[in-house]
Amino acid sequence: MLEKALENIADKILALDESSLSGLWDKYKEKMEHFDTSKEWEKAVIIFFIINSVRVKNHIFNEQVKQSQGSKRSKKKPKAELPSYLKLVK
């Protein structure tokens, strides 16, 4: 039951837009840095780390995509470019 609840939360978070979340980053960082014992402070900490989690997830995802595209490109043999003063003779 707990795992299912966490999966539902993750689904909802994944549906959020990173750029919109990033706009809230400073707000929740500020709230988190001013500790108090309230539930609002606790929520601010959780929200701050949710925003960071989405940012980190997207960064890792983009790096992996870029890396996999780079390995696909390196498998293709690049055409040997001739210096401008040489001509290809067949």
Beta strands, then each sheet from edge to edge (+ up, - down):
end
